[in-house]
Amino acid sequence: MHYILSVLIVACMRVALIFPTTRATAHRRILSIGDLHGDFTQTSGILRRLGLMDEGGAWTGGRDVLIQTGDIADRGHQEHDVYKALFRLQDEAPASGGEVILLLGNHEIMNMQGDYSYASLSNHSSIEGSVAERKESFGPQGWLGEQIRRRSQMVARIGEQYGFSQPVLYVHAGILPAVAEVLDYRNRNGSTDSDAAGQKAADALNAAVRQRLSNKTDAELREDSSMYFAETGPLWTRRFARSSDANLCVELEQRLVPRSACSCRHNHIRSLRRRGACISY
């Protein structure tokens, strides 16, 4: 769990260093936190140190924007507490002009598909009590499964409305060129507005994934062979961390820049060295 803490602290510091102050961020911070994996002790400590949550669990971030990039499930034994805390912050933040954006990770999808490979017996006790009850909890009508399907999204595009002239696309693992190509909205309906096209692409991706998850059982989700849940999809691809292909960033740039998404942030691989490699467009 010490590893998780160090990654999260570096991730938060990294966001503060990456983005200069703009007319929006002069009065708000854009903070991104990656894989929390059921560690509420470290998660709550980080949120308090960042000034986003008080000792009682209430939102104290004002107009700040928190983006959690998925993988709250599995490994740790305090998953329920982490989800509950973030759901509360997501509900409370808008009252002060803030926002909490929750992204899907591959571990959320795995549990909704009935794959509990990374859930220990202690995990089972933290979410309902047995494998059967865990299955029900992550199901479409379960307390957790219903909220994840309703509250979470695949990507978050932080652009002009947040004060960035060059938008940033947040996603759990990454968007490969082939996926970005499918989401090209620049020339549809005669539109050439790249900023509008970029937001439409992000909205379309989120809507498509939400529709595929809606009311789907674990068996139905296991049979879903779409690009959204594939090994090369936004939740699973490891190419950004493992590939030595120098053309990858060039290929991605050609597809993201016209969509007004200048950079991509992702947190899937357990390595800070190459995470978010394609950022200098």
C-alpha positions, 0 to 999 in steps of 0.5 A: 500500500505504500506504493499506492501512496507514493504513486498518488502523491507523485500523480497529484504533484505531477498534475500541478506541475503540468498545467500552468495557471489559466483564467479558470485554474487561477481559482481552481485546481485540476487534480488527477488521482489514479489506481486507489485499489481499495486502500481507504486509509491512504486515499482519505489521507491524500484527499485531506492533504490536498484540501478536498475532504475534511475529517468527516468526509465532506467536500472542502475543495471549493471549485477544484476538479478531481478526476479519479482515473479508475481502478478503485476495485480489487487488491485492497480490503476497503473498496466499499469505503473508497467508493462511498467516499468518492460518491459523497464527494461527487454529490457535494462538490457541485454546491461550491462549484467543484466537480468530481469525475470518476472514470472506469478502470479495467478492474471495475469492468472485470468485477462487472464481468464476474472476474474476481481474480484480484479480489481476496477473501478480505475484499469479498468481506468488504463488498457484501460478504461472499463471492455470490454477494459480490456478484450481486453487488456489482450487478446492474441492480446492485448497490455498487454496480448501479452507481458505477454504471450511472456515475462513471465514464470512459474518458474526461475531456478537460478543455476550454470550459475549464480554461485550457486552450489545449484540451487534455483527455483523461482515460484509464489506459489510453486511446490508441490511434485505431480507436481515435479514428472511429471517433472522428466527428470533424467531417460529420454533418458538415462540421469542421469545428475541431473543438466541438468535434473533440467534445462530441467524440468524448461524449459519444464514447461515454454514451456508447460505453454507458449503453453497453453497461446498462442493465447488462449481467456479468455473462452478457458483459463477458460476451461483449467483444467491442473495442471498448472492452478489448485488450487494445481498448481504452481500459486495457491497452499497455502499448503506451508503457511497453511499446518502443514504437517511436511512431506511436505518439506521431500516430496519436497526435495526427488523430487527437490534435484535429479533435482538439485533444492535445494530450492524453493522461492515463494511469493503467501501468504500474510505472511512472517512467512512461506513463502519459508518454504522449503529452508534447503535441 
